[in-house]
Amino acid sequence: MSRHRLTVVLSQAQGKNPAKRALEESITAALLMEPGLDVSIIPYLYDLHPEHTGRLFLESIKGDMVVLSWLYPRAAFWLLDRDGIKGHQGESQLKSANAEQEDEDDDENGADESPRGIGAVEVPERHIYCLDLRDHNSHLPYVEEVKRIAAECRDRRAAAGHGNASFVQLGTTLLAENGTQAPAPAATFAPEQLLAQPGRRWYPVIDYSRCTNCMECLDFCLFGVYGVDKLDRITVENQDSCKRGCPACSRVCPEHAIMFPDYKTPAIAGAPVGNISGLKIDLTRLFGGGDAMTMAAQERDRELVKEGREAVGLTVGIPKRQATKPAAPKDDLDNLMDALDALDI
């Protein structure tokens, strides 16, 4: 008996958009016909609370997993990690229609530096692949990518010596012929349990591959959302204290490590962090829109006033990064400003 089936989980979109539902159904129907896959559907990943059956199901999966959701893969992966659903981040070859142009831009302008984050802890030896359902309108690319991932997982197991090992029952434990314990099967739930619609939620998700534990978000947030864990690592301690629709702490983070998966701006919602150059520069910084720190302070002040508290502006929890920052070569924004000055406009 083989226990090495790949688990595929499709996280539904919020609402009942017919086009999204049609894509979800087409992907699910096609994958159910593929051998070696266990396919399940759960509600919107970001909304699952700890007691929701969909969350309990995800926690019960111990082997390799593919998660298809209406979220950026970076956001989905670290959302799972914060919920205790951990693994090594699998590399997907599925790309959106605009990905090739974005890759060319990164090659020309220099890719973003390697993350210097503190990383995840207690990561088991399994891989989690996250696919964005917004990348394609057809189910076919997703089906082909899942099939490729399934083959990749089989090859990885074979290289590790786990291949197609047969298992024998010993009491309540499955053991391979070499004595290795088989991964436990995922818990089973009725469809109506898995698909019970949760209430909508709003909270930050930390990308620990980028987070350097600088604690600037802890200093900035005045609503008790952040705390530190037993390892003195920053954590989202009281997620339901976060103010719905406010992404202020994400703007403050110097490493772009804080995401709000439902926010309208890709950089805050979890899009890949690439090198910002050329025409990608935020023109609000040039024409009076204010910088990110000012915007963050204004957003925080609005929430403070709603609570009947006083606005604090830039006087509380704002890092003084420029005071000790050494002189550095001009960046793209400096060069663009010089060019505008030369044009005398």
BELZI-V849393 format. One line per field, one symbol per residue. ss: DSSP state (~ for helix, > for strand, _ for the rest). phi: phi as a letter, one per 20 degrees, with the letter a starting at -180 (. if undefined). burial: + if it has 24 or more other C-alpha atoms within 12 Angstrom, else -. A space follows every 50 residues. Layout:
ss: ???
phi: ???
burial: ???
//
This chain:
ss: _____>>>>>>______~~~~~~~~~~~~~~~____>>>>>>__~~~___ __~~~~~~~~____>>>>>___~~~~~~~~~~_____>>_________~~ ~~~~~~~~~_________________>>>>>>_______~~~~~~~~~~~ ~~~~~~~~~_______>>>>__>>>>____>_________~~~~______ ____>>_________~~~~~_____>>>_____>>>__~~~______~~~ ~~_____>>______~~~~________~~~__~~~______~~~~~~~~~ ~~~~~~_________________________~~~~~~~~~~~~__
phi: .eddefedddefffmcgffffffgffffffffeefmdddcccfggfefeg effffffgfefdefbdddbecfgfffffffgfenddreffeeefcffeff ffffffffenffffgdffmfclefebdcdddefefbedffgffffffffg fffffffffenekdgeccecmddecffenffffffffdcfgfffegfeff cbaeceeffdfdmfmffffffddmfebcefemdfbeecffefegnedgff ffffdledccgeffegfefofgedfeblffgffffecnfnefffffffff fffffgendefdleecmdfefffdfffcgfeffgfffffffffld
burial: --++++++++++++-----++-++--++-+++----+++++++++++++- -++++++++++++++++++++++++++++++++-++++++-+-++----- -+----------------++-----+++++++++++--+-+++-+++-++ -+++--+----+--+-+--------+-----++-++-------++-++-- +++++++++++++++++++++++-+++-----+++++-+--++-++++++ +++++++++++++---+++++++++++--------------+++++++++ +++-------------+++--------------------------
//
